Amino acid sequence: MTAIPVAPLASTATRHAPPRADGEASRQRLMQAGLQLFAQQGFAQTSIRELAQVAGVNVAAISYYFGDKAGLYRSVFFQSAGDPD
């Protein structure tokens, strides 16, 4: 049986874009928008589109920073409650 030549695999190293300078500011704007909207409307009545619009960020930023709307809610709650230590 003859060996079949195989091309070498492309580099598996993942190239990430450098962190955005406004990344932390976007996260903080989402936290503020979450605090405001969750307090006014409650969790169930607040949409991720509305959160993103008020914060001035892309909808995907919620997933990027918090995983999902519930993750943002938890972050807002724990920040407002203060550090448990």
C-alpha positions as CSV (number, residue, x, y, z in Angstrom):
1,M,0.0,0.0,0.0
2,T,1.4,3.4,-0.9
3,A,1.3,6.4,1.4
4,I,-0.9,9.2,0.4
5,P,0.9,12.6,0.7
6,V,-0.8,14.9,3.1
7,A,-0.4,18.7,3.2
8,P,0.8,20.1,6.5
9,L,-2.0,21.5,8.7
10,A,-2.3,25.2,9.0
11,S,-1.2,26.7,12.2
12,T,-3.7,25.9,15.0
13,A,-2.7,29.0,17.0
14,T,-5.6,31.2,17.4
15,R,-5.1,34.8,16.6
16,H,-7.1,37.2,18.7
17,A,-7.6,40.8,18.1
18,P,-6.1,43.1,20.6
19,P,-8.5,44.2,23.4
20,R,-10.5,47.2,22.5
21,A,-9.7,50.4,24.4
22,D,-13.3,51.0,25.2
23,G,-14.0,47.4,26.3
24,E,-14.3,48.2,30.0
25,A,-16.4,51.3,29.2
26,S,-18.8,49.1,27.2
27,R,-19.1,46.6,30.1
28,Q,-19.8,49.4,32.5
29,R,-22.4,51.0,30.2
30,L,-24.1,47.6,30.1
31,M,-24.1,47.3,33.9
32,Q,-25.6,50.8,34.2
33,A,-28.3,50.0,31.5
34,G,-29.0,46.7,33.3
35,L,-29.4,48.4,36.7
36,Q,-31.8,51.0,35.2
37,L,-33.9,48.7,33.1
38,F,-34.1,45.8,35.5
39,A,-35.2,48.2,38.2
40,Q,-37.8,49.9,36.0
41,Q,-39.2,46.9,34.1
42,G,-38.0,43.7,35.8
43,F,-35.9,40.9,34.3
44,A,-38.6,39.3,32.2
45,Q,-39.8,42.5,30.5
46,T,-36.3,43.7,29.7
47,S,-35.0,42.6,26.3
48,I,-31.3,42.2,25.3
49,R,-31.9,44.5,22.4
50,E,-33.2,47.2,24.7
51,L,-30.2,46.7,27.0
52,A,-27.8,47.0,24.1
53,Q,-29.5,50.0,22.7
54,V,-29.5,51.9,26.0
55,A,-25.8,51.0,26.6
56,G,-24.9,51.9,23.1
57,V,-23.3,48.6,22.3
58,N,-23.8,45.6,20.0
59,V,-26.2,42.9,21.2
60,A,-23.3,40.4,21.0
61,A,-21.5,42.4,23.8
62,I,-23.9,41.0,26.4
63,S,-22.8,37.4,25.5
64,Y,-19.2,38.5,25.3
65,Y,-19.1,40.1,28.7
66,F,-21.7,38.2,30.7
67,G,-22.7,35.0,28.8
68,D,-26.4,36.0,28.6
69,K,-29.0,38.3,30.1
70,A,-29.1,36.3,33.3
71,G,-25.3,36.7,33.7
72,L,-25.7,40.5,33.3
73,Y,-28.5,40.4,35.9
74,R,-26.3,38.5,38.3
75,S,-23.5,40.9,37.8
76,V,-25.7,43.9,38.4
77,F,-27.2,42.3,41.5
78,F,-23.9,41.4,43.1
79,Q,-22.3,44.8,42.2
80,S,-25.3,46.6,43.8
81,A,-25.2,44.3,46.8
82,G,-21.5,45.0,47.4
83,D,-18.6,42.6,47.8
84,P,-19.7,39.7,50.0
85,D,-16.3,39.7,51.8
